[in-house]
Each structure stands twice: as C-alpha cells, then as structure tokens.
Amino acid sequence: MYLNVILTIFVIVQVVTIILIYKWWNKYGRRIFTSFTDLKKGFPSKTPNSVGFNDVGYPNPFQNIPDMNQMMKQIQSMSKNMGKFK
C-alpha cells in the first residue's frame, strides 16, 4: 500500500516537472538556444590551415583570440543601452 502511494506521488512529480520544463522551453529556451547559435555564427571559425605555430613548433592557442578592448567597449555600450530601457 505504501509503495503504491509513493509511486503515485513520484509519477505526479515527474509529470509536473516535464510540463514545467516544456513550458519553460517554449517561453525562454528557444530564444536562448537561437541566441547562442547566432552568437556562434558571429565568431570566426578555424580552418585547418589557420593554426599558428610558435617558435618550438607547437600550435599557438592564443592566435584567434579577439581584442579585449573592443569586447569591453561593446559590453559597455550594451550596458548603457540596457540602462536606457529601464
């Protein structure tokens, strides 16, 4: 008897969790996923011939890092624009 009650509660919790995840995905998840995929398209992709090598002959992992000054300027302009909407 106790097992039936526990299993019933467990099934109800699972169904409610699935419904809430589905509603969250429809409201927020799709936009987050598309924004990340669009962001990924904005970064330059590495081609097999674009790997740089340092003096020793190992690949240089820091060759394709974007300029931090430009990134910080973009973040500051975004924060200024976000402040205007409030």
C-alpha positions in Angstrom: 0.0 0.0 0.0 2.8 2.4 0.9 4.6 1.6 -2.2 1.6 2.4 -4.4 1.2 5.8 -2.7 4.9 6.6 -3.1 5.0 5.6 -6.7 1.8 7.6 -7.5 3.4 10.7 -5.9 6.6 10.1 -7.8 4.7 9.8 -11.1 2.8 13.0 -10.4 6.0 14.9 -9.6 7.6 13.6 -12.8 4.6 14.7 -15.0 4.5 18.1 -13.4 8.3 18.5 -13.9 8.0 17.6 -17.6 5.1 20.0 -18.1 7.1 22.8 -16.4 10.2 22.1 -18.5 8.1 22.1 -21.7 6.5 25.5 -20.8 9.9 27.0 -19.9 11.4 25.7 -23.2 8.6 27.4 -25.1 8.9 30.7 -23.2 12.7 31.1 -22.8 14.6 28.1 -24.0 14.1 28.5 -27.8 15.3 32.2 -27.6 18.3 31.3 -25.6 19.2 28.5 -27.9 18.8 30.6 -31.1 20.8 33.5 -29.5 23.7 31.1 -28.7 23.7 29.6 -32.2 23.6 33.2 -33.7 26.5 34.1 -31.4 28.4 31.1 -32.5 28.0 32.1 -36.2 29.5 35.5 -35.4 32.9 34.2 -34.3 35.4 33.3 -36.9 35.8 29.6 -37.4 39.2 27.9 -37.6 40.2 26.4 -40.8 42.7 23.5 -40.8 45.4 25.7 -42.3 44.9 28.7 -39.9 46.6 27.1 -36.9 49.6 29.2 -35.9 52.8 27.7 -34.5 55.2 29.3 -32.0 59.0 29.0 -32.0 59.1 25.5 -30.7 56.6 24.1 -33.3 53.6 23.6 -31.1 50.2 25.1 -32.1 49.6 28.6 -30.7 46.2 28.5 -28.9 46.1 32.3 -28.5 46.2 33.3 -32.1 42.5 33.7 -32.8 41.5 35.4 -29.5 39.5 38.7 -30.2 40.8 42.0 -29.0 39.7 42.6 -25.4 39.5 46.4 -25.8 36.9 46.0 -28.5 35.0 43.4 -26.4 34.9 45.7 -23.4 33.7 48.6 -25.4 30.9 46.5 -26.8 30.0 45.4 -23.3 30.0 49.0 -22.0 27.8 50.1 -24.9 25.4 47.2 -24.3 25.1 48.1 -20.6 24.5 51.7 -21.5 21.7 50.7 -23.9 20.2 48.3 -21.3 20.1 51.1 -18.8 18.1 53.3 -21.2 15.3 50.8 -21.5 14.6 50.7 -17.7 
